[in-house]
């Protein structure tokens, strides 16, 4: 699986994570927010899918 050099990722539990390069294999991702989205803790990658 090749990684997208524009999307860094360190979430090893995600099926799209490319372990050899700490990149995401998707062409693009959807980022969502909780509440006002005023901090990093208020955002999530909505494209996340758990690794089997």
N, CA, C, O and CB atoms as a CASP TS submission, in Angstrom:
PFRMAT TS
TARGET T0000
AUTHOR 0000-0000-0000
METHOD Language model
MODEL 1
PARENT N/A
ATOM      1  N   UNK     1       0.855  -1.174   0.000  1.00  0.00           N
ATOM      2  CA  UNK     1       0.000   0.000   0.000  1.00  0.00           C
ATOM      3  C   UNK     1       0.900   1.236   0.000  1.00  0.00           C
ATOM      4  O   UNK     1       1.825   1.327   0.807  1.00  0.00           O
ATOM      5  CB  UNK     1      -0.972  -0.001   1.232  1.00  0.00           C
ATOM      6  N   UNK     2       0.638   2.184  -0.895  1.00  0.00           N
ATOM      7  CA  UNK     2       1.449   3.398  -0.935  1.00  0.00           C
ATOM      8  C   UNK     2       0.762   4.518  -0.168  1.00  0.00           C
ATOM      9  O   UNK     2      -0.463   4.542  -0.050  1.00  0.00           O
ATOM     10  CB  UNK     2       1.713   3.829  -2.388  1.00  0.00           C
ATOM     11  N   UNK     3       1.553   5.436   0.346  1.00  0.00           N
ATOM     12  CA  UNK     3       1.026   6.519   1.155  1.00  0.00           C
ATOM     13  C   UNK     3       0.889   7.819   0.381  1.00  0.00           C
ATOM     14  O   UNK     3       1.577   8.048  -0.613  1.00  0.00           O
ATOM     15  CB  UNK     3       1.901   6.734   2.347  1.00  0.00           C
ATOM     16  N   UNK     4      -0.012   8.661   0.860  1.00  0.00           N
ATOM     17  CA  UNK     4      -0.218   9.991   0.309  1.00  0.00           C
ATOM     18  C   UNK     4       0.710  10.938   1.066  1.00  0.00           C
ATOM     19  O   UNK     4       0.519  11.157   2.262  1.00  0.00           O
ATOM     20  CB  UNK     4      -1.728  10.441   0.420  1.00  0.00           C
ATOM     21  N   UNK     5       1.699  11.498   0.398  1.00  0.00           N
ATOM     22  CA  UNK     5       2.689  12.352   1.054  1.00  0.00           C
ATOM     23  C   UNK     5       2.091  13.642   1.597  1.00  0.00           C
ATOM     24  O   UNK     5       2.753  14.360   2.346  1.00  0.00           O
ATOM     25  CB  UNK     5       3.797  12.682   0.091  1.00  0.00           C
ATOM     26  N   UNK     6       0.852  13.944   1.232  1.00  0.00           N
ATOM     27  CA  UNK     6       0.178  15.143   1.734  1.00  0.00           C
ATOM     28  C   UNK     6      -0.589  14.890   3.023  1.00  0.00           C
ATOM     29  O   UNK     6      -1.065  15.833   3.656  1.00  0.00           O
ATOM     30  CB  UNK     6      -0.764  15.678   0.686  1.00  0.00           C
ATOM     31  N   UNK     7      -0.717  13.597   3.427  1.00  0.00           N
ATOM     32  CA  UNK     7      -1.490  13.266   4.628  1.00  0.00           C
ATOM     33  C   UNK     7      -0.646  12.411   5.559  1.00  0.00           C
ATOM     34  O   UNK     7      -0.537  11.200   5.367  1.00  0.00           O
ATOM     35  CB  UNK     7      -2.803  12.531   4.258  1.00  0.00           C
ATOM     36  N   UNK     8      -0.055  13.034   6.559  1.00  0.00           N
ATOM     37  CA  UNK     8       0.682  12.289   7.570  1.00  0.00           C
ATOM     38  C   UNK     8      -0.293  11.610   8.521  1.00  0.00           C
ATOM     39  O   UNK     8      -1.382  12.128   8.770  1.00  0.00           O
ATOM     40  CB  UNK     8       1.642  13.216   8.345  1.00  0.00           C
ATOM     41  N   UNK     9       0.092  10.456   9.053  1.00  0.00           N
ATOM     42  CA  UNK     9      -0.781   9.718   9.967  1.00  0.00           C
ATOM     43  C   UNK     9       0.054   8.862  10.912  1.00  0.00           C
ATOM     44  O   UNK     9       0.983   8.175  10.485  1.00  0.00           O
ATOM     45  CB  UNK     9      -1.778   8.836   9.181  1.00  0.00           C
ATOM     46  N   UNK    10      -0.284   8.909  12.200  1.00  0.00           N
ATOM     47  CA  UNK    10       0.408   8.079  13.189  1.00  0.00           C
ATOM     48  C   UNK    10      -0.547   7.110  13.882  1.00  0.00           C
ATOM     49  O   UNK    10      -0.193   6.507  14.895  1.00  0.00           O
ATOM     50  CB  UNK    10       1.094   8.960  14.229  1.00  0.00           C
ATOM     51  N   UNK    11      -1.758   6.959  13.340  1.00  0.00           N
ATOM     52  CA  UNK    11      -2.784   6.111  13.952  1.00  0.00           C
ATOM     53  C   UNK    11      -2.657   4.693  13.397  1.00  0.00           C
ATOM     54  O   UNK    11      -3.264   4.358  12.379  1.00  0.00           O
ATOM     55  CB  UNK    11      -4.215   6.682  13.689  1.00  0.00           C
ATOM     56  N   UNK    12      -1.870   3.874  14.070  1.00  0.00           N
ATOM     57  CA  UNK    12      -1.604   2.510  13.590  1.00  0.00           C
ATOM     58  C   UNK    12      -2.839   1.616  13.604  1.00  0.00           C
ATOM     59  O   UNK    12      -2.856   0.585  12.932  1.00  0.00           O
ATOM     60  CB  UNK    12      -0.525   1.876  14.430  1.00  0.00           C
ATOM     61  N   UNK    13      -3.862   1.987  14.349  1.00  0.00           N
ATOM     62  CA  UNK    13      -5.091   1.194  14.428  1.00  0.00           C
ATOM     63  C   UNK    13      -6.011   1.404  13.225  1.00  0.00           C
ATOM     64  O   UNK    13      -7.008   0.697  13.077  1.00  0.00           O
ATOM     65  CB  UNK    13      -5.838   1.533  15.699  1.00  0.00           C
ATOM     66  N   UNK    14      -5.683   2.374  12.366  1.00  0.00           N
ATOM     67  CA  UNK    14      -6.508   2.663  11.189  1.00  0.00           C
ATOM     68  C   UNK    14      -6.088   1.787  10.013  1.00  0.00           C
ATOM     69  O   UNK    14      -4.896   1.580   9.787  1.00  0.00           O
ATOM     70  CB  UNK    14      -6.405   4.153  10.806  1.00  0.00           C
ATOM     71  N   UNK    15      -7.056   1.276   9.269  1.00  0.00           N
ATOM     72  CA  UNK    15      -6.751   0.399   8.133  1.00  0.00           C
ATOM     73  C   UNK    15      -6.064   1.139   6.994  1.00  0.00           C
ATOM     74  O   UNK    15      -5.464   0.498   6.131  1.00  0.00           O
ATOM     75  CB  UNK    15      -8.021  -0.246   7.620  1.00  0.00           C
ATOM     76  N   UNK    16      -6.130   2.466   6.964  1.00  0.00           N
ATOM     77  CA  UNK    16      -5.521   3.257   5.899  1.00  0.00           C
ATOM     78  C   UNK    16      -4.102   3.728   6.243  1.00  0.00           C
ATOM     79  O   UNK    16      -3.442   4.345   5.407  1.00  0.00           O
ATOM     80  CB  UNK    16      -6.394   4.454   5.594  1.00  0.00           C
ATOM     81  N   UNK    17      -3.630   3.448   7.452  1.00  0.00           N
ATOM     82  CA  UNK    17      -2.293   3.854   7.898  1.00  0.00           C
ATOM     83  C   UNK    17      -1.221   3.026   7.191  1.00  0.00           C
ATOM     84  O   UNK    17      -1.306   1.798   7.148  1.00  0.00           O
ATOM     85  CB  UNK    17      -2.162   3.703   9.432  1.00  0.00           C
ATOM     86  N   UNK    18      -0.209   3.702   6.637  1.00  0.00           N
ATOM     87  CA  UNK    18       0.917   3.028   5.987  1.00  0.00           C
ATOM     88  C   UNK    18       2.071   3.020   6.985  1.00  0.00           C
ATOM     89  O   UNK    18       2.763   4.025   7.154  1.00  0.00           O
ATOM     90  CB  UNK    18       1.328   3.741   4.630  1.00  0.00           C
ATOM     91  N   UNK    19       2.272   1.882   7.643  1.00  0.00           N
ATOM     92  CA  UNK    19       3.244   1.800   8.732  1.00  0.00           C
ATOM     93  C   UNK    19       4.672   2.097   8.311  1.00  0.00           C
ATOM     94  O   UNK    19       5.437   2.659   9.094  1.00  0.00           O
ATOM     95  CB  UNK    19       3.191   0.449   9.343  1.00  0.00           C
ATOM     96  N   UNK    20       5.042   1.736   7.110  1.00  0.00           N
ATOM     97  CA  UNK    20       6.429   1.934   6.677  1.00  0.00           C
ATOM     98  C   UNK    20       6.796   3.408   6.500  1.00  0.00           C
ATOM     99  O   UNK    20       7.977   3.755   6.458  1.00  0.00           O
ATOM    100  CB  UNK    20       6.667   1.199   5.379  1.00  0.00           C
ATOM    101  N   UNK    21       5.788   4.273   6.397  1.00  0.00           N
ATOM    102  CA  UNK    21       6.079   5.685   6.143  1.00  0.00           C
ATOM    103  C   UNK    21       5.273   6.661   6.996  1.00  0.00           C
ATOM    104  O   UNK    21       5.418   7.872   6.829  1.00  0.00           O
ATOM    105  CB  UNK    21       5.833   5.985   4.708  1.00  0.00           C
ATOM    106  N   UNK    22       4.421   6.169   7.913  1.00  0.00           N
ATOM    107  CA  UNK    22       3.553   7.026   8.731  1.00  0.00           C
ATOM    108  C   UNK    22       2.748   8.005   7.875  1.00  0.00           C
ATOM    109  O   UNK    22       2.673   9.198   8.169  1.00  0.00           O
ATOM    110  CB  UNK    22       4.389   7.801   9.753  1.00  0.00           C
ATOM    111  N   UNK    23       2.152   7.471   6.814  1.00  0.00           N
ATOM    112  CA  UNK    23       1.290   8.245   5.935  1.00  0.00           C
ATOM    113  C   UNK    23      -0.078   7.577   5.852  1.00  0.00           C
ATOM    114  O   UNK    23      -0.252   6.432   6.270  1.00  0.00           O
ATOM    115  CB  UNK    23       1.919   8.387   4.527  1.00  0.00           C
ATOM    116  N   UNK    24      -1.051   8.314   5.302  1.00  0.00           N
ATOM    117  CA  UNK    24      -2.384   7.774   5.032  1.00  0.00           C
ATOM    118  C   UNK    24      -2.414   7.316   3.577  1.00  0.00           C
ATOM    119  O   UNK    24      -1.844   7.975   2.707  1.00  0.00           O
ATOM    120  CB  UNK    24      -3.510   8.841   5.320  1.00  0.00           C
ATOM    121  N   UNK    25      -3.070   6.199   3.310  1.00  0.00           N
ATOM    122  CA  UNK    25      -3.142   5.683   1.942  1.00  0.00           C
ATOM    123  C   UNK    25      -4.306   6.273   1.141  1.00  0.00           C
ATOM    124  O   UNK    25      -4.409   6.024  -0.060  1.00  0.00           O
ATOM    125  CB  UNK    25      -3.265   4.178   1.972  1.00  0.00           C
ATOM    126  N   UNK    26      -5.178   7.046   1.781  1.00  0.00           N
ATOM    127  CA  UNK    26      -6.311   7.641   1.074  1.00  0.00           C
ATOM    128  C   UNK    26      -5.873   8.835   0.226  1.00  0.00           C
ATOM    129  O   UNK    26      -4.858   9.468   0.516  1.00  0.00           O
ATOM    130  CB  UNK    26      -7.389   8.075   2.071  1.00  0.00           C
ATOM    131  N   UNK    27      -6.642   9.140  -0.822  1.00  0.00           N
ATOM    132  CA  UNK    27      -6.370  10.324  -1.648  1.00  0.00           C
ATOM    133  C   UNK    27      -6.723  11.598  -0.903  1.00  0.00           C
ATOM    134  O   UNK    27      -6.061  12.623  -1.061  1.00  0.00           O
ATOM    135  CB  UNK    27      -7.150  10.255  -2.966  1.00  0.00           C
ATOM    136  N   UNK    28      -7.779  11.530  -0.082  1.00  0.00           N
ATOM    137  CA  UNK    28      -8.191  12.669   0.732  1.00  0.00           C
ATOM    138  C   UNK    28      -8.902  12.141   1.962  1.00  0.00           C
ATOM    139  O   UNK    28      -9.325  10.986   1.990  1.00  0.00           O
ATOM    140  CB  UNK    28      -9.108  13.644  -0.071  1.00  0.00           C
ATOM    141  N   UNK    29      -9.036  12.974   2.975  1.00  0.00           N
ATOM    142  CA  UNK    29      -9.721  12.589   4.206  1.00  0.00           C
ATOM    143  C   UNK    29     -10.761  13.647   4.565  1.00  0.00           C
ATOM    144  O   UNK    29     -10.722  14.770   4.063  1.00  0.00           O
ATOM    145  CB  UNK    29      -8.709  12.402   5.368  1.00  0.00           C
ATOM    146  N   UNK    30     -11.688  13.269   5.439  1.00  0.00           N
ATOM    147  CA  UNK    30     -12.675  14.203   5.963  1.00  0.00           C
ATOM    148  C   UNK    30     -12.335  14.456   7.427  1.00  0.00           C
ATOM    149  O   UNK    30     -12.232  13.515   8.215  1.00  0.00           O
ATOM    150  CB  UNK    30     -14.139  13.650   5.799  1.00  0.00           C
ATOM    151  N   UNK    31     -12.163  15.722   7.792  1.00  0.00           N
ATOM    152  CA  UNK    31     -11.896  16.097   9.180  1.00  0.00           C
ATOM    153  C   UNK    31     -13.177  16.683   9.750  1.00  0.00           C
ATOM    154  O   UNK    31     -13.788  17.563   9.143  1.00  0.00           O
ATOM    155  CB  UNK    31     -10.703  17.117   9.288  1.00  0.00           C
ATOM    156  N   UNK    32     -13.585  16.195  10.921  1.00  0.00           N
ATOM    157  CA  UNK    32     -14.794  16.688  11.571  1.00  0.00           C
ATOM    158  C   UNK    32     -14.430  17.385  12.873  1.00  0.00           C
ATOM    159  O   UNK    32     -13.308  17.265  13.364  1.00  0.00           O
ATOM    160  CB  UNK    32     -15.787  15.536  11.833  1.00  0.00           C
ATOM    161  N   UNK    33     -15.393  18.116  13.423  1.00  0.00           N
ATOM    162  CA  UNK    33     -15.157  18.814  14.686  1.00  0.00           C
ATOM    163  C   UNK    33     -16.250  18.494  15.691  1.00  0.00           C
ATOM    164  O   UNK    33     -17.346  18.059  15.338  1.00  0.00           O
ATOM    165  CB  UNK    33     -15.077  20.326  14.459  1.00  0.00           C
ATOM    166  N   UNK    34     -15.918  18.721  16.944  1.00  0.00           N
ATOM    167  CA  UNK    34     -16.862  18.577  18.050  1.00  0.00           C
ATOM    168  C   UNK    34     -17.031  19.956  18.669  1.00  0.00           C
ATOM    169  O   UNK    34     -16.043  20.600  19.020  1.00  0.00           O
ATOM    170  CB  UNK    34     -16.366  17.519  19.117  1.00  0.00           C
ATOM    171  N   UNK    35     -18.253  20.411  18.806  1.00  0.00           N
ATOM    172  CA  UNK    35     -18.476  21.734  19.387  1.00  0.00           C
ATOM    173  C   UNK    35     -17.917  22.831  18.497  1.00  0.00           C
ATOM    174  O   UNK    35     -18.190  22.870  17.297  1.00  0.00           O
ATOM    175  CB  UNK    35     -17.846  21.819  20.772  1.00  0.00           C
ATOM    176  N   UNK    36     -17.132  23.720  19.093  1.00  0.00           N
ATOM    177  CA  UNK    36     -16.594  24.876  18.381  1.00  0.00           C
ATOM    178  C   UNK    36     -15.333  24.581  17.579  1.00  0.00           C
ATOM    179  O   UNK    36     -14.946  25.395  16.741  1.00  0.00           O
ATOM    180  CB  UNK    36     -16.308  25.964  19.352  1.00  0.00           C
ATOM    181  N   UNK    37     -14.690  23.461  17.805  1.00  0.00           N
ATOM    182  CA  UNK    37     -13.470  23.141  17.073  1.00  0.00           C
ATOM    183  C   UNK    37     -12.332  24.104  17.375  1.00  0.00           C
ATOM    184  O   UNK    37     -11.588  24.499  16.478  1.00  0.00           O
ATOM    185  CB  UNK    37     -13.747  23.138  15.597  1.00  0.00           C
ATOM    186  N   UNK    38     -12.200  24.480  18.650  1.00  0.00           N
ATOM    187  CA  UNK    38     -11.190  25.474  19.026  1.00  0.00           C
ATOM    188  C   UNK    38      -9.850  24.879  19.425  1.00  0.00           C
ATOM    189  O   UNK    38      -8.913  25.619  19.724  1.00  0.00           O
ATOM    190  CB  UNK    38     -11.703  26.301  20.150  1.00  0.00           C
ATOM    191  N   UNK    39      -9.743  23.564  19.436  1.00  0.00           N
ATOM    192  CA  UNK    39      -8.472  22.934  19.804  1.00  0.00           C
ATOM    193  C   UNK    39      -8.328  21.618  19.048  1.00  0.00           C
ATOM    194  O   UNK    39      -9.285  21.113  18.462  1.00  0.00           O
ATOM    195  CB  UNK    39      -8.388  22.697  21.344  1.00  0.00           C
ATOM    196  N   UNK    40      -7.123  21.078  19.074  1.00  0.00           N
ATOM    197  CA  UNK    40      -6.857  19.813  18.384  1.00  0.00           C
ATOM    198  C   UNK    40      -7.717  18.677  18.945  1.00  0.00           C
ATOM    199  O   UNK    40      -8.082  17.755  18.216  1.00  0.00           O
ATOM    200  CB  UNK    40      -5.370  19.449  18.499  1.00  0.00           C
ATOM    201  N   UNK    41      -8.039  18.744  20.233  1.00  0.00           N
ATOM    202  CA  UNK    41      -8.872  17.709  20.859  1.00  0.00           C
ATOM    203  C   UNK    41     -10.308  17.730  20.345  1.00  0.00           C
ATOM    204  O   UNK    41     -11.047  16.764  20.535  1.00  0.00           O
ATOM    205  CB  UNK    41      -8.872  17.884  22.370  1.00  0.00           C
ATOM    206  N   UNK    42     -10.706  18.810  19.701  1.00  0.00           N
ATOM    207  CA  UNK    42     -12.071  18.947  19.185  1.00  0.00           C
ATOM    208  C   UNK    42     -12.212  18.495  17.735  1.00  0.00           C
ATOM    209  O   UNK    42     -13.281  18.646  17.144  1.00  0.00           O
ATOM    210  CB  UNK    42     -12.519  20.380  19.306  1.00  0.00           C
ATOM    211  N   UNK    43     -11.148  17.942  17.155  1.00  0.00           N
ATOM    212  CA  UNK    43     -11.201  17.505  15.761  1.00  0.00           C
ATOM    213  C   UNK    43     -10.879  16.022  15.640  1.00  0.00           C
ATOM    214  O   UNK    43     -10.159  15.466  16.469  1.00  0.00           O
ATOM    215  CB  UNK    43     -10.232  18.323  14.907  1.00  0.00           C
ATOM    216  N   UNK    44     -11.412  15.388  14.611  1.00  0.00           N
ATOM    217  CA  UNK    44     -11.200  13.957  14.354  1.00  0.00           C
ATOM    218  C   UNK    44     -11.114  13.702  12.858  1.00  0.00           C
ATOM    219  O   UNK    44     -11.635  14.471  12.051  1.00  0.00           O
ATOM    220  CB  UNK    44     -12.334  13.111  14.976  1.00  0.00           C
ATOM    221  N   UNK    45     -10.450  12.609  12.502  1.00  0.00           N
ATOM    222  CA  UNK    45     -10.447  12.141  11.119  1.00  0.00           C
ATOM    223  C   UNK    45     -11.690  11.265  10.937  1.00  0.00           C
ATOM    224  O   UNK    45     -11.762  10.159  11.473  1.00  0.00           O
ATOM    225  CB  UNK    45      -9.117  11.347  10.771  1.00  0.00           C
ATOM    226  N   UNK    46     -12.655  11.765  10.184  1.00  0.00           N
ATOM    227  CA  UNK    46     -13.896  11.024   9.962  1.00  0.00           C
ATOM    228  C   UNK    46     -13.706   9.901   8.944  1.00  0.00           C
ATOM    229  O   UNK    46     -14.617   9.100   8.734  1.00  0.00           O
ATOM    230  CB  UNK    46     -14.998  11.971   9.492  1.00  0.00           C
ATOM    231  N   UNK    47     -12.546   9.833   8.318  1.00  0.00           N
ATOM    232  CA  UNK    47     -12.252   8.771   7.358  1.00  0.00           C
ATOM    233  C   UNK    47     -11.679   7.531   8.032  1.00  0.00           C
ATOM    234  O   UNK    47     -11.435   6.526   7.366  1.00  0.00           O
ATOM    235  CB  UNK    47     -11.284   9.273   6.305  1.00  0.00           C
ATOM    236  N   UNK    48     -11.462   7.587   9.343  1.00  0.00           N
ATOM    237  CA  UNK    48     -10.894   6.470  10.104  1.00  0.00           C
ATOM    238  C   UNK    48     -11.753   5.216   9.979  1.00  0.00           C
ATOM    239  O   UNK    48     -12.977   5.275  10.096  1.00  0.00           O
ATOM    240  CB  UNK    48     -10.745   6.852  11.578  1.00  0.00           C
ATOM    241  N   UNK    49     -11.104   4.094   9.741  1.00  0.00           N
ATOM    242  CA  UNK    49     -11.749   2.769   9.790  1.00  0.00           C
ATOM    243  C   UNK    49     -10.794   1.869  10.553  1.00  0.00           C
ATOM    244  O   UNK    49      -9.594   1.845  10.278  1.00  0.00           O
ATOM    245  CB  UNK    49     -12.066   2.190   8.329  1.00  0.00           C
ATOM    246  N   UNK    50     -11.333   1.128  11.516  1.00  0.00           N
ATOM    247  CA  UNK    50     -10.497   0.256  12.340  1.00  0.00           C
ATOM    248  C   UNK    50      -9.877  -0.851  11.497  1.00  0.00           C
ATOM    249  O   UNK    50     -10.513  -1.405  10.600  1.00  0.00           O
ATOM    250  CB  UNK    50     -11.318  -0.350  13.487  1.00  0.00           C
ATOM    251  N   UNK    51      -8.634  -1.156  11.804  1.00  0.00           N
ATOM    252  CA  UNK    51      -7.912  -2.243  11.139  1.00  0.00           C
ATOM    253  C   UNK    51      -8.526  -3.565  11.578  1.00  0.00           C
ATOM    254  O   UNK    51      -8.883  -3.715  12.747  1.00  0.00           O
ATOM    255  CB  UNK    51      -6.380  -2.199  11.469  1.00  0.00           C
ATOM    256  N   UNK    52      -8.656  -4.518  10.677  1.00  0.00           N
ATOM    257  CA  UNK    52      -9.224  -5.838  11.021  1.00  0.00           C
ATOM    258  C   UNK    52      -8.290  -6.645  11.857  1.00  0.00           C
ATOM    259  O   UNK    52      -8.613  -7.773  12.230  1.00  0.00           O
ATOM    260  CB  UNK    52      -9.571  -6.615   9.780  1.00  0.00           C
TER
END
